[in-house]
């Protein structure tokens, strides 16, 4: 089973990387880009386990290691 995890900063949290990318894009001519937010994409391959168990494990992994839930949100897809 493949899990695709997306971790992003919560709304209202300052994103200096996103601002740097936006500034660079503007300086090379992309003036109409209004905002850029940076996040992470993580793939996790798991043994063939029941979907409900995979969700439980994945939630634990996200909350204990992959995302700082104070300032970040996460979502995942199981395939």
PyMOL Python script that loads the backbone (N, CA, C, O; Angstrom):
from pymol import cmd

cmd.read_pdbstr("""\
ATOM      1  N   UNK A   1       0.853  -1.174   0.000  1.00  0.00           N
ATOM      2  CA  UNK A   1       0.000   0.000   0.000  1.00  0.00           C
ATOM      3  C   UNK A   1       0.900   1.240   0.000  1.00  0.00           C
ATOM      4  O   UNK A   1       1.901   1.301   0.715  1.00  0.00           O
ATOM      5  N   UNK A   2       0.527   2.201  -0.801  1.00  0.00           N
ATOM      6  CA  UNK A   2       1.288   3.439  -0.903  1.00  0.00           C
ATOM      7  C   UNK A   2       0.492   4.575  -0.273  1.00  0.00           C
ATOM      8  O   UNK A   2      -0.677   4.789  -0.593  1.00  0.00           O
ATOM      9  N   UNK A   3       1.152   5.299   0.631  1.00  0.00           N
ATOM     10  CA  UNK A   3       0.545   6.483   1.245  1.00  0.00           C
ATOM     11  C   UNK A   3       1.240   7.712   0.691  1.00  0.00           C
ATOM     12  O   UNK A   3       2.468   7.771   0.635  1.00  0.00           O
ATOM     13  N   UNK A   4       0.451   8.685   0.284  1.00  0.00           N
ATOM     14  CA  UNK A   4       0.974   9.964  -0.176  1.00  0.00           C
ATOM     15  C   UNK A   4       0.577  10.996   0.870  1.00  0.00           C
ATOM     16  O   UNK A   4      -0.609  11.218   1.115  1.00  0.00           O
ATOM     17  N   UNK A   5       1.579  11.628   1.488  1.00  0.00           N
ATOM     18  CA  UNK A   5       1.346  12.567   2.579  1.00  0.00           C
ATOM     19  C   UNK A   5       1.722  13.975   2.121  1.00  0.00           C
ATOM     20  O   UNK A   5       2.786  14.190   1.540  1.00  0.00           O
ATOM     21  N   UNK A   6       0.839  14.918   2.391  1.00  0.00           N
ATOM     22  CA  UNK A   6       1.073  16.323   2.056  1.00  0.00           C
ATOM     23  C   UNK A   6       1.067  17.117   3.360  1.00  0.00           C
ATOM     24  O   UNK A   6       0.091  17.085   4.111  1.00  0.00           O
ATOM     25  N   UNK A   7       2.161  17.828   3.622  1.00  0.00           N
ATOM     26  CA  UNK A   7       2.279  18.635   4.838  1.00  0.00           C
ATOM     27  C   UNK A   7       2.428  20.096   4.413  1.00  0.00           C
ATOM     28  O   UNK A   7       3.298  20.425   3.607  1.00  0.00           O
ATOM     29  N   UNK A   8       1.581  20.967   4.954  1.00  0.00           N
ATOM     30  CA  UNK A   8       1.630  22.382   4.612  1.00  0.00           C
ATOM     31  C   UNK A   8       1.489  23.223   5.872  1.00  0.00           C
ATOM     32  O   UNK A   8       0.953  22.773   6.884  1.00  0.00           O
ATOM     33  N   UNK A   9       1.979  24.446   5.788  1.00  0.00           N
ATOM     34  CA  UNK A   9       1.807  25.367   6.905  1.00  0.00           C
ATOM     35  C   UNK A   9       0.334  25.758   7.023  1.00  0.00           C
ATOM     36  O   UNK A   9      -0.361  25.896   6.016  1.00  0.00           O
ATOM     37  N   UNK A  10      -0.129  25.930   8.238  1.00  0.00           N
ATOM     38  CA  UNK A  10      -1.496  26.391   8.453  1.00  0.00           C
ATOM     39  C   UNK A  10      -1.627  27.835   7.989  1.00  0.00           C
ATOM     40  O   UNK A  10      -0.650  28.582   7.950  1.00  0.00           O
ATOM     41  N   UNK A  11      -2.855  28.214   7.638  1.00  0.00           N
ATOM     42  CA  UNK A  11      -3.107  29.598   7.245  1.00  0.00           C
ATOM     43  C   UNK A  11      -2.704  30.521   8.386  1.00  0.00           C
ATOM     44  O   UNK A  11      -2.938  30.223   9.558  1.00  0.00           O
ATOM     45  N   UNK A  12      -2.106  31.630   8.030  1.00  0.00           N
ATOM     46  CA  UNK A  12      -1.689  32.600   9.030  1.00  0.00           C
ATOM     47  C   UNK A  12      -0.280  32.399   9.552  1.00  0.00           C
ATOM     48  O   UNK A  12       0.264  33.278  10.219  1.00  0.00           O
ATOM     49  N   UNK A  13       0.323  31.244   9.254  1.00  0.00           N
ATOM     50  CA  UNK A  13       1.700  30.992   9.682  1.00  0.00           C
ATOM     51  C   UNK A  13       2.643  31.579   8.641  1.00  0.00           C
ATOM     52  O   UNK A  13       2.494  31.324   7.446  1.00  0.00           O
ATOM     53  N   UNK A  14       3.599  32.356   9.091  1.00  0.00           N
ATOM     54  CA  UNK A  14       4.571  33.005   8.210  1.00  0.00           C
ATOM     55  C   UNK A  14       5.353  31.952   7.414  1.00  0.00           C
ATOM     56  O   UNK A  14       5.822  30.965   7.982  1.00  0.00           O
ATOM     57  N   UNK A  15       5.492  32.161   6.108  1.00  0.00           N
ATOM     58  CA  UNK A  15       6.183  31.221   5.222  1.00  0.00           C
ATOM     59  C   UNK A  15       7.333  31.936   4.501  1.00  0.00           C
ATOM     60  O   UNK A  15       7.153  32.400   3.375  1.00  0.00           O
ATOM     61  N   UNK A  16       8.515  32.034   5.132  1.00  0.00           N
ATOM     62  CA  UNK A  16       9.628  32.739   4.504  1.00  0.00           C
ATOM     63  C   UNK A  16      10.101  32.093   3.202  1.00  0.00           C
ATOM     64  O   UNK A  16      10.527  32.800   2.289  1.00  0.00           O
ATOM     65  N   UNK A  17      10.035  30.776   3.100  1.00  0.00           N
ATOM     66  CA  UNK A  17      10.420  30.113   1.845  1.00  0.00           C
ATOM     67  C   UNK A  17       9.472  30.505   0.719  1.00  0.00           C
ATOM     68  O   UNK A  17       9.906  30.814  -0.391  1.00  0.00           O
ATOM     69  N   UNK A  18       8.190  30.491   1.008  1.00  0.00           N
ATOM     70  CA  UNK A  18       7.206  30.882   0.013  1.00  0.00           C
ATOM     71  C   UNK A  18       7.407  32.317  -0.436  1.00  0.00           C
ATOM     72  O   UNK A  18       7.295  32.624  -1.623  1.00  0.00           O
ATOM     73  N   UNK A  19       7.707  33.202   0.518  1.00  0.00           N
ATOM     74  CA  UNK A  19       7.944  34.599   0.174  1.00  0.00           C
ATOM     75  C   UNK A  19       9.194  34.757  -0.698  1.00  0.00           C
ATOM     76  O   UNK A  19       9.203  35.560  -1.631  1.00  0.00           O
ATOM     77  N   UNK A  20      10.241  33.997  -0.395  1.00  0.00           N
ATOM     78  CA  UNK A  20      11.468  34.063  -1.194  1.00  0.00           C
ATOM     79  C   UNK A  20      11.212  33.591  -2.619  1.00  0.00           C
ATOM     80  O   UNK A  20      11.702  34.197  -3.573  1.00  0.00           O
ATOM     81  N   UNK A  21      10.452  32.522  -2.767  1.00  0.00           N
ATOM     82  CA  UNK A  21      10.124  32.020  -4.103  1.00  0.00           C
ATOM     83  C   UNK A  21       9.272  33.042  -4.851  1.00  0.00           C
ATOM     84  O   UNK A  21       9.512  33.311  -6.028  1.00  0.00           O
ATOM     85  N   UNK A  22       8.278  33.608  -4.172  1.00  0.00           N
ATOM     86  CA  UNK A  22       7.432  34.625  -4.807  1.00  0.00           C
ATOM     87  C   UNK A  22       8.272  35.815  -5.268  1.00  0.00           C
ATOM     88  O   UNK A  22       8.086  36.313  -6.379  1.00  0.00           O
ATOM     89  N   UNK A  23       9.188  36.270  -4.426  1.00  0.00           N
ATOM     90  CA  UNK A  23      10.055  37.393  -4.772  1.00  0.00           C
ATOM     91  C   UNK A  23      10.910  37.060  -6.004  1.00  0.00           C
ATOM     92  O   UNK A  23      11.036  37.878  -6.915  1.00  0.00           O
ATOM     93  N   UNK A  24      11.491  35.865  -6.024  1.00  0.00           N
ATOM     94  CA  UNK A  24      12.321  35.460  -7.158  1.00  0.00           C
ATOM     95  C   UNK A  24      11.492  35.362  -8.430  1.00  0.00           C
ATOM     96  O   UNK A  24      11.930  35.814  -9.488  1.00  0.00           O
ATOM     97  N   UNK A  25      10.308  34.782  -8.342  1.00  0.00           N
ATOM     98  CA  UNK A  25       9.436  34.695  -9.512  1.00  0.00           C
ATOM     99  C   UNK A  25       9.098  36.082 -10.037  1.00  0.00           C
ATOM    100  O   UNK A  25       9.102  36.313 -11.247  1.00  0.00           O
ATOM    101  N   UNK A  26       8.808  37.000  -9.128  1.00  0.00           N
ATOM    102  CA  UNK A  26       8.503  38.369  -9.530  1.00  0.00           C
ATOM    103  C   UNK A  26       9.705  39.014 -10.225  1.00  0.00           C
ATOM    104  O   UNK A  26       9.553  39.725 -11.219  1.00  0.00           O
ATOM    105  N   UNK A  27      10.889  38.758  -9.693  1.00  0.00           N
ATOM    106  CA  UNK A  27      12.095  39.382 -10.257  1.00  0.00           C
ATOM    107  C   UNK A  27      12.459  38.824 -11.627  1.00  0.00           C
ATOM    108  O   UNK A  27      13.195  39.467 -12.376  1.00  0.00           O
ATOM    109  N   UNK A  28      11.959  37.642 -11.966  1.00  0.00           N
ATOM    110  CA  UNK A  28      12.239  37.092 -13.303  1.00  0.00           C
ATOM    111  C   UNK A  28      11.048  37.252 -14.248  1.00  0.00           C
ATOM    112  O   UNK A  28      10.990  36.633 -15.310  1.00  0.00           O
ATOM    113  N   UNK A  29      10.100  38.099 -13.835  1.00  0.00           N
ATOM    114  CA  UNK A  29       9.044  38.470 -14.759  1.00  0.00           C
ATOM    115  C   UNK A  29       7.653  37.940 -14.473  1.00  0.00           C
ATOM    116  O   UNK A  29       6.712  38.287 -15.187  1.00  0.00           O
ATOM    117  N   UNK A  30       7.493  37.120 -13.466  1.00  0.00           N
ATOM    118  CA  UNK A  30       6.170  36.574 -13.155  1.00  0.00           C
ATOM    119  C   UNK A  30       5.495  37.457 -12.115  1.00  0.00           C
ATOM    120  O   UNK A  30       5.333  37.058 -10.962  1.00  0.00           O
ATOM    121  N   UNK A  31       5.105  38.646 -12.525  1.00  0.00           N
ATOM    122  CA  UNK A  31       4.572  39.670 -11.627  1.00  0.00           C
ATOM    123  C   UNK A  31       3.145  39.374 -11.161  1.00  0.00           C
ATOM    124  O   UNK A  31       2.708  39.921 -10.149  1.00  0.00           O
ATOM    125  N   UNK A  32       2.428  38.537 -11.864  1.00  0.00           N
ATOM    126  CA  UNK A  32       1.013  38.311 -11.542  1.00  0.00           C
ATOM    127  C   UNK A  32       0.804  37.195 -10.518  1.00  0.00           C
ATOM    128  O   UNK A  32      -0.333  36.906 -10.146  1.00  0.00           O
ATOM    129  N   UNK A  33       1.882  36.569 -10.062  1.00  0.00           N
ATOM    130  CA  UNK A  33       1.749  35.549  -9.020  1.00  0.00           C
ATOM    131  C   UNK A  33       1.554  36.265  -7.694  1.00  0.00           C
ATOM    132  O   UNK A  33       2.397  37.055  -7.269  1.00  0.00           O
ATOM    133  N   UNK A  34       0.439  35.980  -7.051  1.00  0.00           N
ATOM    134  CA  UNK A  34       0.038  36.702  -5.855  1.00  0.00           C
ATOM    135  C   UNK A  34       0.627  36.127  -4.570  1.00  0.00           C
ATOM    136  O   UNK A  34       0.988  36.880  -3.665  1.00  0.00           O
ATOM    137  N   UNK A  35       0.729  34.803  -4.480  1.00  0.00           N
ATOM    138  CA  UNK A  35       1.183  34.185  -3.239  1.00  0.00           C
ATOM    139  C   UNK A  35       1.783  32.812  -3.534  1.00  0.00           C
ATOM    140  O   UNK A  35       1.345  32.122  -4.455  1.00  0.00           O
ATOM    141  N   UNK A  36       2.780  32.421  -2.754  1.00  0.00           N
ATOM    142  CA  UNK A  36       3.390  31.095  -2.861  1.00  0.00           C
ATOM    143  C   UNK A  36       3.507  30.526  -1.451  1.00  0.00           C
ATOM    144  O   UNK A  36       3.979  31.205  -0.539  1.00  0.00           O
ATOM    145  N   UNK A  37       3.079  29.288  -1.278  1.00  0.00           N
ATOM    146  CA  UNK A  37       3.237  28.580  -0.004  1.00  0.00           C
ATOM    147  C   UNK A  37       4.026  27.308  -0.294  1.00  0.00           C
ATOM    148  O   UNK A  37       3.768  26.623  -1.284  1.00  0.00           O
ATOM    149  N   UNK A  38       4.977  26.998   0.563  1.00  0.00           N
ATOM    150  CA  UNK A  38       5.831  25.831   0.387  1.00  0.00           C
ATOM    151  C   UNK A  38       5.387  24.739   1.361  1.00  0.00           C
ATOM    152  O   UNK A  38       5.043  25.023   2.509  1.00  0.00           O
ATOM    153  N   UNK A  39       5.396  23.500   0.898  1.00  0.00           N
ATOM    154  CA  UNK A  39       5.044  22.362   1.741  1.00  0.00           C
ATOM    155  C   UNK A  39       5.936  21.184   1.422  1.00  0.00           C
ATOM    156  O   UNK A  39       6.950  21.320   0.737  1.00  0.00           O
ATOM    157  N   UNK A  40       5.547  20.022   1.929  1.00  0.00           N
ATOM    158  CA  UNK A  40       6.324  18.796   1.690  1.00  0.00           C
ATOM    159  C   UNK A  40       5.389  17.702   1.173  1.00  0.00           C
ATOM    160  O   UNK A  40       4.208  17.638   1.515  1.00  0.00           O
ATOM    161  N   UNK A  41       5.970  16.848   0.337  1.00  0.00           N
ATOM    162  CA  UNK A  41       5.270  15.681  -0.172  1.00  0.00           C
ATOM    163  C   UNK A  41       6.104  14.469   0.215  1.00  0.00           C
ATOM    164  O   UNK A  41       7.306  14.436  -0.049  1.00  0.00           O
ATOM    165  N   UNK A  42       5.482  13.476   0.836  1.00  0.00           N
ATOM    166  CA  UNK A  42       6.194  12.298   1.325  1.00  0.00           C
ATOM    167  C   UNK A  42       5.440  11.054   0.870  1.00  0.00           C
ATOM    168  O   UNK A  42       4.217  10.983   0.995  1.00  0.00           O
ATOM    169  N   UNK A  43       6.171  10.075   0.344  1.00  0.00           N
ATOM    170  CA  UNK A  43       5.577   8.782   0.002  1.00  0.00           C
ATOM    171  C   UNK A  43       6.045   7.749   1.011  1.00  0.00           C
ATOM    172  O   UNK A  43       7.226   7.683   1.353  1.00  0.00           O
ATOM    173  N   UNK A  44       5.102   6.943   1.483  1.00  0.00           N
ATOM    174  CA  UNK A  44       5.399   5.876   2.437  1.00  0.00           C
ATOM    175  C   UNK A  44       4.803   4.588   1.890  1.00  0.00           C
ATOM    176  O   UNK A  44       3.601   4.501   1.643  1.00  0.00           O
ATOM    177  N   UNK A  45       5.655   3.597   1.706  1.00  0.00           N
ATOM    178  CA  UNK A  45       5.169   2.292   1.248  1.00  0.00           C
ATOM    179  C   UNK A  45       5.000   1.414   2.479  1.00  0.00           C
ATOM    180  O   UNK A  45       5.919   1.271   3.286  1.00  0.00           O
ATOM    181  N   UNK A  46       3.807   0.826   2.612  1.00  0.00           N
ATOM    182  CA  UNK A  46       3.501  -0.033   3.751  1.00  0.00           C
ATOM    183  C   UNK A  46       3.188  -1.438   3.266  1.00  0.00           C
ATOM    184  O   UNK A  46       2.785  -1.651   2.123  1.00  0.00           O
ATOM    185  N   UNK A  47       3.388  -2.391   4.171  1.00  0.00           N
ATOM    186  CA  UNK A  47       2.983  -3.758   3.870  1.00  0.00           C
ATOM    187  C   UNK A  47       1.494  -3.779   3.574  1.00  0.00           C
ATOM    188  O   UNK A  47       0.773  -2.831   3.885  1.00  0.00           O
ATOM    189  N   UNK A  48       1.049  -4.850   2.981  1.00  0.00           N
ATOM    190  CA  UNK A  48      -0.367  -4.999   2.666  1.00  0.00           C
ATOM    191  C   UNK A  48      -1.145  -5.217   3.962  1.00  0.00           C
ATOM    192  O   UNK A  48      -1.273  -6.345   4.439  1.00  0.00           O
ATOM    193  N   UNK A  49      -1.659  -4.127   4.521  1.00  0.00           N
ATOM    194  CA  UNK A  49      -2.423  -4.193   5.767  1.00  0.00           C
ATOM    195  C   UNK A  49      -3.818  -3.627   5.514  1.00  0.00           C
ATOM    196  O   UNK A  49      -4.023  -2.902   4.540  1.00  0.00           O
ATOM    197  N   UNK A  50      -4.764  -3.946   6.365  1.00  0.00           N
ATOM    198  CA  UNK A  50      -6.117  -3.420   6.178  1.00  0.00           C
ATOM    199  C   UNK A  50      -6.115  -1.892   6.139  1.00  0.00           C
ATOM    200  O   UNK A  50      -5.328  -1.238   6.823  1.00  0.00           O
ATOM    201  N   UNK A  51      -7.004  -1.346   5.333  1.00  0.00           N
ATOM    202  CA  UNK A  51      -7.092   0.105   5.136  1.00  0.00           C
ATOM    203  C   UNK A  51      -7.238   0.852   6.459  1.00  0.00           C
ATOM    204  O   UNK A  51      -6.575   1.869   6.664  1.00  0.00           O
ATOM    205  N   UNK A  52      -8.085   0.371   7.350  1.00  0.00           N
ATOM    206  CA  UNK A  52      -8.319   1.061   8.630  1.00  0.00           C
ATOM    207  C   UNK A  52      -7.051   1.064   9.487  1.00  0.00           C
ATOM    208  O   UNK A  52      -6.762   2.053  10.160  1.00  0.00           O
ATOM    209  N   UNK A  53      -6.302  -0.026   9.466  1.00  0.00           N
ATOM    210  CA  UNK A  53      -5.052  -0.093  10.229  1.00  0.00           C
ATOM    211  C   UNK A  53      -4.008   0.847   9.615  1.00  0.00           C
ATOM    212  O   UNK A  53      -3.265   1.512  10.337  1.00  0.00           O
ATOM    213  N   UNK A  54      -3.956   0.897   8.293  1.00  0.00           N
ATOM    214  CA  UNK A  54      -3.021   1.794   7.610  1.00  0.00           C
ATOM    215  C   UNK A  54      -3.322   3.247   7.967  1.00  0.00           C
ATOM    216  O   UNK A  54      -2.399   4.030   8.192  1.00  0.00           O
ATOM    217  N   UNK A  55      -4.595   3.613   8.023  1.00  0.00           N
ATOM    218  CA  UNK A  55      -4.968   4.976   8.396  1.00  0.00           C
ATOM    219  C   UNK A  55      -4.540   5.307   9.820  1.00  0.00           C
ATOM    220  O   UNK A  55      -4.059   6.408  10.085  1.00  0.00           O
ATOM    221  N   UNK A  56      -4.712   4.362  10.733  1.00  0.00           N
ATOM    222  CA  UNK A  56      -4.305   4.572  12.125  1.00  0.00           C
ATOM    223  C   UNK A  56      -2.803   4.773  12.226  1.00  0.00           C
ATOM    224  O   UNK A  56      -2.339   5.697  12.894  1.00  0.00           O
ATOM    225  N   UNK A  57      -2.044   3.911  11.566  1.00  0.00           N
ATOM    226  CA  UNK A  57      -0.581   4.015  11.570  1.00  0.00           C
ATOM    227  C   UNK A  57      -0.147   5.334  10.947  1.00  0.00           C
ATOM    228  O   UNK A  57       0.717   6.028  11.483  1.00  0.00           O
ATOM    229  N   UNK A  58      -0.740   5.670   9.829  1.00  0.00           N
ATOM    230  CA  UNK A  58      -0.370   6.893   9.114  1.00  0.00           C
ATOM    231  C   UNK A  58      -0.660   8.144   9.935  1.00  0.00           C
ATOM    232  O   UNK A  58       0.150   9.071   9.965  1.00  0.00           O
ATOM    233  N   UNK A  59      -1.804   8.173  10.596  1.00  0.00           N
ATOM    234  CA  UNK A  59      -2.138   9.315  11.453  1.00  0.00           C
ATOM    235  C   UNK A  59      -1.107   9.464  12.565  1.00  0.00           C
ATOM    236  O   UNK A  59      -0.662  10.575  12.853  1.00  0.00           O
ATOM    237  N   UNK A  60      -0.726   8.359  13.189  1.00  0.00           N
ATOM    238  CA  UNK A  60       0.304   8.378  14.234  1.00  0.00           C
ATOM    239  C   UNK A  60       1.631   8.909  13.704  1.00  0.00           C
ATOM    240  O   UNK A  60       2.264   9.761  14.328  1.00  0.00           O
ATOM    241  N   UNK A  61       2.040   8.400  12.555  1.00  0.00           N
ATOM    242  CA  UNK A  61       3.319   8.809  11.957  1.00  0.00           C
ATOM    243  C   UNK A  61       3.306  10.302  11.643  1.00  0.00           C
ATOM    244  O   UNK A  61       4.278  11.007  11.913  1.00  0.00           O
ATOM    245  N   UNK A  62       2.223  10.769  11.083  1.00  0.00           N
ATOM    246  CA  UNK A  62       2.117  12.195  10.741  1.00  0.00           C
ATOM    247  C   UNK A  62       2.180  13.069  11.979  1.00  0.00           C
ATOM    248  O   UNK A  62       2.905  14.064  12.003  1.00  0.00           O
ATOM    249  N   UNK A  63       1.432  12.708  13.001  1.00  0.00           N
ATOM    250  CA  UNK A  63       1.351  13.549  14.190  1.00  0.00           C
ATOM    251  C   UNK A  63       2.585  13.456  15.074  1.00  0.00           C
ATOM    252  O   UNK A  63       2.899  14.408  15.789  1.00  0.00           O
ATOM    253  N   UNK A  64       3.297  12.322  15.041  1.00  0.00           N
ATOM    254  CA  UNK A  64       4.473  12.160  15.895  1.00  0.00           C
ATOM    255  C   UNK A  64       5.774  12.574  15.218  1.00  0.00           C
ATOM    256  O   UNK A  64       6.745  12.910  15.896  1.00  0.00           O
ATOM    257  N   UNK A  65       5.801  12.553  13.871  1.00  0.00           N
ATOM    258  CA  UNK A  65       7.072  12.820  13.211  1.00  0.00           C
ATOM    259  C   UNK A  65       6.991  13.759  12.012  1.00  0.00           C
ATOM    260  O   UNK A  65       7.779  14.699  11.912  1.00  0.00           O
ATOM    261  N   UNK A  66       6.062  13.521  11.112  1.00  0.00           N
ATOM    262  CA  UNK A  66       6.085  14.221   9.834  1.00  0.00           C
ATOM    263  C   UNK A  66       5.573  15.653   9.882  1.00  0.00           C
ATOM    264  O   UNK A  66       6.015  16.488   9.093  1.00  0.00           O
ATOM    265  N   UNK A  67       4.658  15.951  10.782  1.00  0.00           N
ATOM    266  CA  UNK A  67       4.072  17.290  10.828  1.00  0.00           C
ATOM    267  C   UNK A  67       4.148  17.860  12.241  1.00  0.00           C
ATOM    268  O   UNK A  67       3.898  17.165  13.226  1.00  0.00           O
ATOM    269  N   UNK A  68       4.495  19.127  12.313  1.00  0.00           N
ATOM    270  CA  UNK A  68       4.404  19.854  13.576  1.00  0.00           C
ATOM    271  C   UNK A  68       2.987  20.416  13.618  1.00  0.00           C
ATOM    272  O   UNK A  68       2.714  21.467  13.038  1.00  0.00           O
ATOM    273  N   UNK A  69       2.099  19.725  14.294  1.00  0.00           N
ATOM    274  CA  UNK A  69       0.675  20.050  14.216  1.00  0.00           C
ATOM    275  C   UNK A  69       0.310  21.392  14.841  1.00  0.00           C
ATOM    276  O   UNK A  69      -0.833  21.832  14.718  1.00  0.00           O
ATOM    277  N   UNK A  70       1.247  22.045  15.503  1.00  0.00           N
ATOM    278  CA  UNK A  70       0.995  23.383  16.024  1.00  0.00           C
ATOM    279  C   UNK A  70       0.924  24.378  14.867  1.00  0.00           C
ATOM    280  O   UNK A  70       0.083  25.276  14.865  1.00  0.00           O
ATOM    281  N   UNK A  71       1.824  24.209  13.872  1.00  0.00           N
ATOM    282  CA  UNK A  71       1.891  25.166  12.765  1.00  0.00           C
ATOM    283  C   UNK A  71       1.620  24.543  11.400  1.00  0.00           C
ATOM    284  O   UNK A  71       1.521  25.260  10.404  1.00  0.00           O
ATOM    285  N   UNK A  72       1.499  23.214  11.342  1.00  0.00           N
ATOM    286  CA  UNK A  72       1.312  22.551  10.049  1.00  0.00           C
ATOM    287  C   UNK A  72       0.047  21.702  10.034  1.00  0.00           C
ATOM    288  O   UNK A  72      -0.399  21.187  11.059  1.00  0.00           O
ATOM    289  N   UNK A  73      -0.510  21.577   8.843  1.00  0.00           N
ATOM    290  CA  UNK A  73      -1.618  20.662   8.594  1.00  0.00           C
ATOM    291  C   UNK A  73      -1.096  19.538   7.713  1.00  0.00           C
ATOM    292  O   UNK A  73      -0.095  19.694   7.013  1.00  0.00           O
ATOM    293  N   UNK A  74      -1.779  18.416   7.755  1.00  0.00           N
ATOM    294  CA  UNK A  74      -1.400  17.322   6.868  1.00  0.00           C
ATOM    295  C   UNK A  74      -2.661  16.662   6.324  1.00  0.00           C
ATOM    296  O   UNK A  74      -3.742  16.738   6.908  1.00  0.00           O
ATOM    297  N   UNK A  75      -2.477  16.026   5.208  1.00  0.00           N
ATOM    298  CA  UNK A  75      -3.525  15.172   4.642  1.00  0.00           C
ATOM    299  C   UNK A  75      -2.805  14.047   3.936  1.00  0.00           C
ATOM    300  O   UNK A  75      -1.629  14.165   3.591  1.00  0.00           O
ATOM    301  N   UNK A  76      -3.516  12.956   3.724  1.00  0.00           N
ATOM    302  CA  UNK A  76      -2.888  11.824   3.063  1.00  0.00           C
ATOM    303  C   UNK A  76      -3.886  11.105   2.160  1.00  0.00           C
ATOM    304  O   UNK A  76      -5.102  11.233   2.300  1.00  0.00           O
ATOM    305  N   UNK A  77      -3.325  10.354   1.240  1.00  0.00           N
ATOM    306  CA  UNK A  77      -4.098   9.500   0.338  1.00  0.00           C
ATOM    307  C   UNK A  77      -3.514   8.112   0.436  1.00  0.00           C
ATOM    308  O   UNK A  77      -2.294   7.950   0.481  1.00  0.00           O
ATOM    309  N   UNK A  78      -4.358   7.122   0.470  1.00  0.00           N
ATOM    310  CA  UNK A  78      -3.900   5.732   0.459  1.00  0.00           C
ATOM    311  C   UNK A  78      -4.264   5.097  -0.875  1.00  0.00           C
ATOM    312  O   UNK A  78      -5.411   5.158  -1.318  1.00  0.00           O
ATOM    313  N   UNK A  79      -3.275   4.491  -1.500  1.00  0.00           N
ATOM    314  CA  UNK A  79      -3.516   3.857  -2.793  1.00  0.00           C
ATOM    315  C   UNK A  79      -3.162   2.379  -2.726  1.00  0.00           C
ATOM    316  O   UNK A  79      -3.297   1.666  -3.720  1.00  0.00           O
TER     317      UNK A  79
END
""", "prot")
cmd.dss("prot")
cmd.show_as("cartoon", "prot")
cmd.util.cbc("prot")
cmd.orient("prot")
